[in-house]
Amino acid sequence: MSRPGCPWENGYQESFYKGFKLDLGDPNRFETLGELVAEIYKTINYYNRRRIHSVLGMAPLQFAEKEVLIYDERT
């Protein structure tokens, strides 16, 4: 989130929410709140761990594992 009084920093968050809403789909398709919460959890898990990041060219989890290996080799 952006700092108070800095609305121009809000672009990153707006971009995330746009993609999140597209990935989640229509929230009215769920019959219960529990189903919606479960789908939100799965969508965020996919976003944080498996989706290919456009700048990294790999999933965030793969990048983190790669960075740990590089760090271990240096120490």
TIMI-2910 file (N, C-alpha, C, CB; in pm, 1 decimal, decimal comma, always signed):
<rs>
+----------+----------+----------+----------+----------+----------+----------+----------+----------+----------+----------+----------+------+
!      n_x !      n_y !      n_z !     ca_x !     ca_y !     ca_z !      c_x !      c_y !      c_z !     cb_x !     cb_y !     cb_z ! resn !
+----------+----------+----------+----------+----------+----------+----------+----------+----------+----------+----------+----------+------+
!    +84,5 !   -117,8 !     +0,0 !     +0,0 !     +0,0 !     +0,0 !    +89,1 !   +124,2 !     +0,0 !    -96,2 !     -0,2 !   +122,3 !  Met !
!    +35,0 !   +230,0 !    -52,6 !   +111,3 !   +354,5 !    -58,6 !   +109,7 !   +424,9 !    +76,8 !    +54,9 !   +447,4 !   -167,8 !  Ser !
!   +207,6 !   +509,6 !    +94,8 !   +213,4 !   +589,2 !   +217,4 !   +100,5 !   +692,1 !   +215,0 !   +352,4 !   +659,4 !   +232,4 !  Arg !
!    +55,0 !   +735,6 !   +331,2 !    -48,1 !   +839,3 !   +335,0 !     +0,0 !   +965,3 !   +262,3 !    -86,0 !   +872,8 !   +481,3 !  Pro !
!    -84,5 !  +1020,3 !   +180,1 !    -50,7 !  +1141,2 !   +106,6 !    +28,9 !  +1117,2 !    -20,7 !    +25,3 !  +1231,8 !   +194,5 !  Gly !
!    +46,7 !   +991,4 !    -60,9 !   +124,2 !   +957,8 !   -181,4 !    +40,1 !   +870,1 !   -275,0 !   +257,0 !   +884,7 !   -143,1 !  Cys !
!    -66,0 !   +923,6 !   -332,1 !   -155,0 !   +840,8 !   -413,1 !    -90,5 !   +788,0 !   -540,3 !   -276,8 !   +918,7 !   -448,8 !  Pro !
!    +15,9 !   +850,4 !   -589,9 !    +79,6 !   +803,4 !   -712,7 !   +152,9 !   +671,4 !   -691,2 !   +176,6 !   +908,5 !   -765,0 !  Trp !
!   +174,9 !   +630,3 !   -566,7 !   +237,5 !   +501,9 !   -537,7 !   +135,5 !   +387,5 !   -540,7 !   +306,8 !   +506,8 !   -401,6 !  Glu !
!    +10,5 !   +418,6 !   -561,1 !    -95,4 !   +319,7 !   -553,7 !   -103,1 !   +231,2 !   -678,2 !   -226,9 !   +388,5 !   -532,2 !  Asn !
!    -29,1 !   +261,3 !   -782,2 !    -36,2 !   +187,0 !   -907,7 !     -4,0 !    +40,3 !   -893,6 !    +55,9 !   +247,0 !  -1006,7 !  Gly !
!    +92,4 !     +7,2 !   -809,6 !   +130,2 !   -133,0 !   -791,0 !    +14,2 !   -213,2 !   -732,0 !   +253,9 !   -143,8 !   -699,9 !  Tyr !
!    -50,2 !   -154,6 !   -632,5 !   -163,0 !   -222,8 !   -568,4 !   -280,7 !   -235,5 !   -662,8 !   -205,7 !   -148,5 !   -442,5 !  Gln !
!   -307,1 !   -130,1 !   -738,7 !   -417,3 !   -134,6 !   -834,7 !   -391,7 !   -242,2 !   -940,6 !   -436,4 !     +3,2 !   -901,7 !  Glu !
!   -268,2 !   -254,4 !   -984,6 !   -232,5 !   -356,2 !  -1083,2 !   -254,4 !   -497,3 !  -1026,8 !    -85,8 !   -338,5 !  -1127,3 !  Ser !
!   -214,1 !   -516,1 !   -900,4 !   -235,0 !   -646,4 !   -836,7 !   -383,2 !   -680,7 !   -830,6 !   -174,8 !   -647,7 !   -695,5 !  Phe !
!   -464,4 !   -585,0 !   -784,9 !   -607,7 !   -612,5 !   -769,8 !   -675,0 !   -640,7 !   -903,6 !   -676,7 !   -495,3 !   -701,7 !  Tyr !
!   -631,2 !   -572,3 !  -1008,7 !   -688,2 !   -597,4 !  -1141,3 !   -661,1 !   -742,3 !  -1183,4 !   -629,5 !   -498,3 !  -1245,9 !  Lys !
!   -536,4 !   -785,5 !  -1170,3 !   -501,8 !   -922,9 !  -1205,7 !   -569,1 !  -1024,9 !  -1115,7 !   -352,7 !   -941,7 !  -1200,0 !  Gly !
!   -579,1 !   -991,4 !   -987,1 !   -642,3 !  -1081,4 !   -891,9 !   -789,3 !  -1103,1 !   -926,9 !   -629,1 !  -1026,2 !   -749,7 !  Phe !
!   -857,9 !   -994,4 !   -960,0 !   -999,5 !  -1006,1 !   -994,7 !  -1018,4 !  -1087,1 !  -1122,9 !  -1062,0 !   -867,1 !  -1010,6 !  Lys !
!   -928,2 !  -1069,4 !  -1218,6 !   -937,8 !  -1147,5 !  -1342,3 !   -914,2 !  -1296,1 !  -1315,9 !   -836,8 !  -1095,9 !  -1445,9 !  Leu !
!   -814,4 !  -1326,3 !  -1232,8 !   -783,9 !  -1465,8 !  -1201,4 !   -894,1 !  -1532,2 !  -1119,9 !   -652,8 !  -1474,5 !  -1126,1 !  Asp !
!   -952,0 !  -1457,7 !  -1027,9 !  -1056,2 !  -1513,1 !   -941,4 !  -1185,7 !  -1536,4 !  -1017,0 !  -1081,5 !  -1420,8 !   -823,8 !  Leu !
!  -1219,6 !  -1448,6 !  -1107,3 !  -1345,4 !  -1461,9 !  -1180,4 !  -1460,9 !  -1401,9 !  -1102,6 !  -1374,0 !  -1608,2 !  -1211,2 !  Gly !
!  -1579,3 !  -1438,7 !  -1141,7 !  -1700,4 !  -1383,5 !  -1082,0 !  -1719,2 !  -1437,2 !   -939,7 !  -1823,6 !  -1416,9 !  -1168,9 !  Asp !
!  -1712,7 !  -1351,5 !   -837,5 !  -1728,7 !  -1400,4 !   -700,6 !  -1871,4 !  -1443,9 !   -668,7 !  -1686,2 !  -1293,7 !   -603,4 !  Pro !
!  -1967,1 !  -1407,2 !   -751,6 !  -2106,3 !  -1447,0 !   -727,3 !  -2134,9 !  -1591,3 !   -768,3 !  -2199,8 !  -1354,3 !   -801,7 !  Asn !
!  -2036,7 !  -1658,1 !   -825,2 !  -2057,9 !  -1796,9 !   -868,7 !  -2049,7 !  -1896,9 !   -753,3 !  -1955,6 !  -1833,8 !   -974,7 !  Arg !
!  -2008,5 !  -1851,8 !   -637,4 !  -1994,3 !  -1941,7 !   -522,3 !  -2123,0 !  -1943,9 !   -441,4 !  -1875,8 !  -1898,6 !   -433,2 !  Phe !
!  -2157,2 !  -2061,9 !   -393,0 !  -2280,4 !  -2076,0 !   -315,5 !  -2262,3 !  -2035,9 !   -169,8 !  -2330,1 !  -2218,3 !   -323,0 !  Glu !
!  -2140,9 !  -2053,1 !   -115,9 !  -2117,6 !  -2019,3 !    +24,1 !  -1994,5 !  -1930,3 !    +36,5 !  -2100,6 !  -2147,0 !   +109,1 !  Thr !
!  -1985,2 !  -1862,4 !   +148,7 !  -1869,8 !  -1778,7 !   +176,6 !  -1743,3 !  -1864,6 !   +188,4 !  -1892,3 !  -1697,5 !   +305,5 !  Leu !
!  -1757,5 !  -1983,7 !   +242,3 !  -1643,7 !  -2074,6 !   +255,8 !  -1582,2 !  -2110,6 !   +121,7 !  -1686,1 !  -2200,5 !   +327,4 !  Gly !
!  -1667,1 !  -2133,2 !    +20,8 !  -1615,9 !  -2163,5 !   -113,2 !  -1538,6 !  -2045,3 !   -169,1 !  -1730,8 !  -2200,8 !   -208,0 !  Glu !
!  -1590,3 !  -1925,1 !   -147,8 !  -1522,8 !  -1804,7 !   -194,6 !  -1388,0 !  -1788,4 !   -125,3 !  -1610,5 !  -1681,0 !   -170,4 !  Leu !
!  -1384,4 !  -1806,6 !     +5,9 !  -1259,7 !  -1793,6 !    +81,4 !  -1157,9 !  -1897,0 !    +34,1 !  -1285,8 !  -1809,4 !   +232,7 !  Val !
!  -1200,4 !  -2018,9 !    +10,6 !  -1109,8 !  -2123,8 !    -37,6 !  -1052,6 !  -2087,9 !   -174,5 !  -1183,0 !  -2258,9 !    -44,8 !  Ala !
!  -1135,0 !  -2034,5 !   -262,3 !  -1087,6 !  -1995,7 !   -395,6 !   -992,2 !  -1876,9 !   -388,3 !  -1206,2 !  -1961,7 !   -486,7 !  Glu !
!  -1019,0 !  -1783,7 !   -297,8 !   -927,0 !  -1671,5 !   -277,5 !   -792,2 !  -1723,5 !   -229,4 !   -985,3 !  -1569,8 !   -176,1 !  Ile !
!   -794,0 !  -1816,5 !   -135,6 !   -669,4 !  -1876,2 !    -85,9 !   -591,7 !  -1942,9 !   -199,2 !   -699,4 !  -1978,7 !    +25,0 !  Tyr !
!   -661,3 !  -2021,9 !   -281,9 !   -594,2 !  -2089,6 !   -393,4 !   -538,0 !  -1990,2 !   -493,7 !   -690,6 !  -2184,4 !   -463,5 !  Lys !
!   -611,8 !  -1883,0 !   -520,5 !   -566,6 !  -1782,3 !   -616,2 !   -442,7 !  -1710,5 !   -564,8 !   -678,0 !  -1681,4 !   -644,6 !  Thr !
!   -441,6 !  -1672,4 !   -437,9 !   -325,0 !  -1605,1 !   -380,5 !   -206,7 !  -1700,1 !   -373,3 !   -357,4 !  -1550,1 !   -240,8 !  Ile !
!   -230,0 !  -1825,5 !   -339,9 !   -122,5 !  -1923,9 !   -335,5 !    -59,1 !  -1940,1 !   -473,5 !   -175,2 !  -2059,1 !   -284,7 !  Asn !
!   -142,0 !  -1948,7 !   -576,0 !    -90,6 !  -1957,5 !   -712,9 !    -10,4 !  -1832,4 !   -747,6 !   -206,4 !  -1976,5 !   -813,4 !  Tyr !
!    -62,8 !  -1716,6 !   -714,2 !     +3,1 !  -1589,6 !   -746,0 !   +139,5 !  -1581,4 !   -678,7 !    -84,5 !  -1470,9 !   -702,6 !  Tyr !
!   +148,9 !  -1620,4 !   -554,1 !   +273,0 !  -1606,7 !   -478,1 !   +374,6 !  -1716,6 !   -504,7 !   +242,0 !  -1603,8 !   -333,0 !  Asn !
!   +331,1 !  -1831,9 !   -553,8 !   +424,1 !  -1944,3 !   -564,6 !   +448,3 !  -1997,2 !   -705,1 !   +375,2 !  -2054,2 !   -482,0 !  Arg !
!   +345,8 !  -2002,6 !   -790,0 !   +362,2 !  -2075,8 !   -914,8 !   +352,7 !  -1994,7 !  -1042,9 !   +262,9 !  -2180,3 !   -920,2 !  Arg !
!   +290,0 !  -1878,4 !  -1041,5 !   +274,0 !  -1804,2 !  -1166,3 !   +410,5 !  -1757,0 !  -1215,2 !   +178,0 !  -1683,8 !  -1147,3 !  Arg !
!   +426,2 !  -1747,9 !  -1344,5 !   +550,3 !  -1700,1 !  -1402,8 !   +551,6 !  -1547,5 !  -1393,6 !   +565,8 !  -1748,4 !  -1550,8 !  Ile !
!   +649,8 !  -1494,4 !  -1327,6 !   +662,6 !  -1350,4 !  -1312,2 !   +724,0 !  -1293,4 !  -1439,2 !   +748,2 !  -1314,4 !  -1187,4 !  His !
!   +665,1 !  -1188,1 !  -1492,5 !   +708,0 !  -1134,5 !  -1622,0 !   +852,2 !  -1084,7 !  -1620,7 !   +616,4 !  -1021,8 !  -1663,7 !  Ser !
!   +898,5 !  -1028,9 !  -1511,6 !  +1035,2 !   -977,3 !  -1505,5 !  +1135,0 !  -1087,7 !  -1474,0 !  +1045,5 !   -866,6 !  -1401,1 !  Val !
!  +1098,3 !  -1177,9 !  -1384,8 !  +1190,2 !  -1284,1 !  -1343,6 !  +1201,6 !  -1395,1 !  -1447,0 !  +1145,6 !  -1342,6 !  -1211,9 !  Leu !
!  +1095,8 !  -1418,8 !  -1522,7 !  +1093,8 !  -1527,9 !  -1618,8 !  +1076,5 !  -1663,9 !  -1553,6 !  +1219,6 !  -1526,7 !  -1699,1 !  Gly !
!  +1039,2 !  -1664,5 !  -1427,1 !  +1016,4 !  -1789,1 !  -1353,5 !   +920,4 !  -1760,9 !  -1239,2 !  +1150,4 !  -1849,0 !  -1300,1 !  Met !
!   +874,3 !  -1866,2 !  -1176,4 !   +783,9 !  -1850,7 !  -1063,0 !   +859,4 !  -1790,9 !   -944,3 !   +720,5 !  -1986,7 !  -1024,5 !  Ala !
!   +791,3 !  -1712,8 !   -860,1 !   +858,5 !  -1653,6 !   -744,1 !   +922,9 !  -1757,0 !   -652,6 !   +760,4 !  -1571,9 !   -664,9 !  Pro !
!   +859,5 !  -1872,1 !   -634,1 !   +917,3 !  -1975,2 !   -549,5 !  +1046,9 !  -2029,4 !   -609,6 !   +817,3 !  -2088,5 !   -528,6 !  Leu !
!  +1049,8 !  -2049,1 !   -741,6 !  +1172,9 !  -2093,0 !   -808,4 !  +1282,8 !  -1988,5 !   -791,3 !  +1147,1 !  -2119,4 !   -958,7 !  Gln !
!  +1247,1 !  -1861,6 !   -806,7 !  +1345,1 !  -1754,8 !   -790,2 !  +1402,0 !  -1755,3 !   -649,5 !  +1282,4 !  -1619,0 !   -821,2 !  Phe !
!  +1316,8 !  -1770,5 !   -549,7 !  +1363,3 !  -1771,6 !   -410,4 !  +1456,1 !  -1889,9 !   -386,1 !  +1243,7 !  -1777,2 !   -312,9 !  Ala !
!  +1420,9 !  -2006,9 !   -437,9 !  +1506,7 !  -2124,3 !   -420,9 !  +1641,0 !  -2103,5 !   -489,6 !  +1437,8 !  -2249,9 !   -476,5 !  Glu !
!  +1639,7 !  -2043,8 !   -606,8 !  +1762,4 !  -2015,6 !   -680,3 !  +1850,4 !  -1919,0 !   -601,5 !  +1730,2 !  -1957,7 !   -819,3 !  Lys !
!  +1790,6 !  -1816,1 !   -545,0 !  +1865,8 !  -1718,2 !   -467,3 !  +1926,4 !  -1781,6 !   -342,7 !  +1776,0 !  -1601,2 !   -428,1 !  Glu !
!  +1854,5 !  -1874,0 !   -279,9 !  +1908,2 !  -1943,2 !   -162,3 !  +2029,7 !  -2025,7 !   -202,7 !  +1800,2 !  -2033,8 !    -96,9 !  Val !
!  +2023,2 !  -2095,4 !   -316,9 !  +2137,2 !  -2174,6 !   -363,2 !  +2256,8 !  -2085,6 !   -392,6 !  +2099,7 !  -2255,0 !   -487,8 !  Leu !
!  +2234,1 !  -1972,4 !   -456,0 !  +2343,6 !  -1880,2 !   -485,6 !  +2403,3 !  -1827,4 !   -356,4 !  +2295,0 !  -1763,6 !   -574,0 !  Ile !
!  +2319,4 !  -1793,7 !   -259,5 !  +2367,6 !  -1742,0 !   -130,7 !  +2447,3 !  -1849,6 !    -59,1 !  +2249,5 !  -1694,2 !    -42,1 !  Tyr !
!  +2399,1 !  -1975,2 !    -60,1 !  +2470,3 !  -2084,1 !     +6,4 !  +2606,9 !  -2106,5 !    -56,0 !  +2388,7 !  -2212,7 !     +0,6 !  Asp !
!  +2618,6 !  -2093,2 !   -187,7 !  +2746,4 !  -2112,6 !   -255,6 !  +2845,8 !  -2004,1 !   -218,9 !  +2726,6 !  -2115,6 !   -406,0 !  Glu !
!  +2797,5 !  -1884,5 !   -190,4 !  +2885,4 !  -1773,2 !   -155,4 !  +2938,8 !  -1782,8 !    -13,7 !  +2812,6 !  -1643,0 !   -172,8 !  Arg !
!  +2864,5 !  -1849,0 !    +74,0 !  +2906,8 !  -1855,1 !   +215,7 !  +2982,1 !  -1979,5 !   +246,7 !  +2788,5 !  -1845,9 !   +307,4 !  Thr !
+----------+----------+----------+----------+----------+----------+----------+----------+----------+----------+----------+----------+------+
</rs>
